[in-house]
Amino acid sequence: MNRLILLLATTFATVLAVGLWIPFKALVAQELLELAWAESQARQQETRPWPWADTWPVARLMVPETGQSLICLLYTSPSPRD
């Protein structure tokens, strides 16, 4: 019985951790995009949000009615770099 409870608790913890991983990455990515936008505005040059990013922020869209804003990224194709 103890092994079953331990197995269920471990399974639950694993499923919970895997389920929260994507939302956590999304929150971190949004923060990194905000930092990259602020830095690119301060330095007046393209700043990538993370070292392996193949894009960078180019604009910020704001919706005054809701107070929300979105960072717009430069489109790049998924082709390998030369």
N, C-alpha and C positions, 0 to 999 in steps of 0.2 A: 504494500500500500504506500509506503514511504517513497519507494522508487517511482511509482506512478505519479505521485504528487510532485516529486522533483522533476520528472520528465515533462509534466504539464506546465510547471512553472518555467522551466527552461525554454520550452517551445513557445509559451506566451511571451517571454522576454525577447526571444529571437524575432518573432513575428512583429512585435511592437517596435523593436529597433530598426528592422528593415523597413517597416511602414513609415517611420518617422525620418528615415534617411533622406528621401527625396525632398520633402518640405524643408528640412534643415539646409540642404544644399541650395535650394531656391532662395532662402532667406540670406544666406551667406553671399550668394551671387548678386542679389540686389544691393547689398551693402557694398560689395566690391565695385559694382557699376557706379554707385553714387560717389564713391571715393575717386574712381577713375575720371568721372565727369568733373568733379571739383578740381582735381589736379590738372586735367587738360585745359580747363578754363584759366587756371592760375598760370600755367607755363606756356599757354598758347601753342601747344603741340599735342600730337596724338599720344594718348596714354592708354595702354591696354589694361583691362581690369585684372588679369592674371597672366603670368608669363607665357603660357601656351595659347592664349587667345589669338584668333586670327582676325579680330575685329576690335573696334574701339568706339566709345560714345561720340556722337557727332551733334546731337541736339537733345533738348528736353522739351517734352510736350506737357503743358499744364492745363488742368481743367479747373478754372476758378470756382465754379459752383460746388465742386466736391472737395477741392483742395488736394486732389491727387495729381501726381506727375509721373511721367514715364520717360525713361532714358532710351533714346533712339540710337541704334548701333549702325555702323557702316556695314553694308552688305558685302560679304565676300563669298566667293564660291568655295565649295568644299574640295577643290582641286589641290593637289600637293604643291608646295612652294618650290621655286627653283633655287 
